[in-house]
Structure formats: C-alpha cells, structure tokens
Amino acid sequence: MGRPPLPVGTFGKIDFLVLGKDRVRARASFRDYDGHRRLVTRYGSSRAHAERRLREALRDRGTGDDPVASATSRLSEVAALWLAEVDDSDLAWGTKRLYRFTVESYILPGLGELRLREVTVPAVNRLLATVSSLHGPAAAKSTRSVLSGILGLAVRHGLLPANPVREAAIRRGSRTSRGPRALTVEETRQLRARLAADPDAVRRDLPDLVDFMLGTGVRIGEACAIQPSAIDFEAATLTVDATVIRIRGLGLVIQDSPKSTAGRRTLVLPSAVVDLLRRRIAVHPRPDADALVVFPSPQGRLRDSSNTSGDLRSALDRAEFPWVTSHVFRKTVATRLDDAGLSARQIADHLGHSRPSLTQDVYLGRGHASPEAAAALQRSR
C-alpha cells in the first residue's frame, strides 16, 4: 500500500546535495494547487542557507509568487511566463512587440524545446552566433537581452543556479567593420535632388520626409507621428513625444511616448524645416489639427515605418545611394552638429539619446535641444 498523497499546498522531505565549496542544493516535492507534485529547488552557500531559501520559496509558492514550472520545464514554458510578465508591465507597446518578436522568431526556434538544465553557455553561444550570422548583430543583441530576461526569471525562482547568458557573448566583427557613415554636404544635396526628380519617390511622398529627417535627426517612427499640435511656429520648435507602432489586433497607432525617456524632447528647428512644415500643413488643412499627421501615407493614413523604410530603400537604390538608410540621416545630423562644435550633451539631447553621464544630466538639463543645433543644420543645406 503506497503512501498517502501530500495535502495540497504542502511539501515532503527536504533533500540536500553538496555541489562544491559554498554550494549546497536543497530540494523538496511540493503538491501544487492543481494537484500535481513538483520539485522545488533552491541553492545556498551552506545547508542552512539553502534550506532557508527553499522554505521561503515553498511558503511563497502558495501565494502564486512562483511560476508553475520546474528545472525540467522546457525553455518555451518559461518564455511564456516571462512574456506574460512583460505584457502586464508598463513597458511601451513597441518594446513589448520587439520582445515577443525576438522570442517567437529567434529564441523558440533555436532553444525552445530544450529543458532548462540543457540551456548551457555553449548552447546560448551557438544561438547568438546563428542569429548574428543570419539576421545581423542587432538581432543577436536583442536575442541576448531577451534570453537573459527569460533565464533571469528561472534563476529568481530557483529553477537554475545561474544565468548562462551572463557568460555568453556576441561574436564581434572585424575591427575594420564600421557603423554607418554620414553624408557629406554635397552628397546630401545630390541625394535630395535625385529624390525630388524620382516620380515614384514623389508619389510615395518621400522627398519631404527625407528633408525633414535630414533637418531634424528624428527617428523614422517619430517623423511618422508628428502632428501639427507638436509644432510651435512662432518659437520655431517641435515637440517630439510620440512614435508610430503596430499593435497586434489594432494595427497602426500613435504611441504617446517615443522610443525611450530620453527621446521626449523639444527641438529648435532650422528655418528651412519650418517652411517645409508650414507648406505641408497649408496644403492639407483640417478642422481638427490633432487628427492629422504631417507625414501621412499616400493614402492619407498613418505611415508604417517598416513599409516606409522599404519604400525608402528602393528610392535610395535608384538614387545610387545603396549604402544610405534612415539611420544614416541621424548619423549625418550628429556629424553636422559635431562639426559645428556642439557638445556631446547637446547632440545627445537633440537626437534623443540616453544621457552621457549623471553629471551632465544634473548640470546641463534634459529634454530641450540646443538652439545652436538649428543654426548648424540650416548652414548645411
């Protein structure tokens, strides 16, 4: 006759295993509230430390603080728990979408069926190398960050002794590999002229959009979200505080926050950009200015930044600038401001980058770009 089952919400005998110096594992079988028995494990520097951590985990398990998972769970199960936490967080929609895309496109196909104990440093390194090779270093960097978050959840709940992502690294390219270069002043003028003479680019309303990004350095999603109410023509300023994103089930929406906190900023505009914005708003007057974005799609709706990037790619290729992307526009603006003698703090404020240092944050103010930036960009046109 077998032993009677554990009552729901209770645990059995605690087993200990010495794994090495200052490393002890404590483990017990817990009968969860769905009736299943699951092993709960904690590690400590001593038997007493490991037992104390295990008893705390067993106590908290009944409150729903621990996920219904174990060290034998597949990575896909823990990834689902982590995404549920992300969905419940106050992260921006764009960030949530990026995390889910990374999980579904890179992590689950590469490691999803592995048990947690099988997600080793070599396994992580293989995944990152594959993603970097097939999709580029930026995708590998996102994969590393998201996978670290998933496995960090497993560590916090005692399902893994350590996070293997911390010991993994993205393989770097050769030292001759460089980021995007900036357009020279002559290349900028040449590109603008070629786009203005391209019927398809004009039909897709790309010349003005490119002029605007070259005159401000805003991100393409931020440019697509600019509304007339964000412009102060009298002061010649533009408030950047939104971006266009796509939400599953809802489509394109304006998110009332930019890519990052640092991205919420007010720019002083070059006079040429002010004239461009006046012209566009005058051509498309609306009773409710807030209902109109300054750079809509050719159909008059919100622009999808991904689709616009594709259209821009084709137009840039036809203009014989195959190496240029919208990121090159931001690089070009940064170079113009640097050439004009603006400080790193002023350039970071203008582009909406993260703060260079806490000292600069405290003493140089945040969220308002330098008026000298507008003069520098106007001179480069």
Buried (B, 14 or more C-beta within 10 A) or exposed (E): EEEEEBEEEEBEEBEEEEEEEEBBBBBBBBBBEEEEEBBBBBBBEEBEBBBBBBBEBBEEBBEEEBBBBBBEBBBBBBBBBBBEEBEEEEBBBBBBBBBBEBBEBBBBEBBBEBEBEEBEBEBBBBBBBBBBEEBEBEBBBBBBEBBBBBBBBBBEBBBBBEBBBBEBEBEEEEEEEEEBEBBEBEBBEBBBEBBBEBEEBBEBBBBBBBBBBBBBBBBBBBBBBBBBEBBEEEEBBBBBBBBBBBEEEEEBBBBEBBBEEBBBBBBBBBBBBBEBBEEBBEEEEEEEEEEBBBBBBEEEEBBBBEEBBEBBBBBBEBBEBEEBBBEBBBBBBBBBBBEBEBBBBBBBBBBBBEBBEEEBBEEBEBBBBBEBBBBBBBEBB
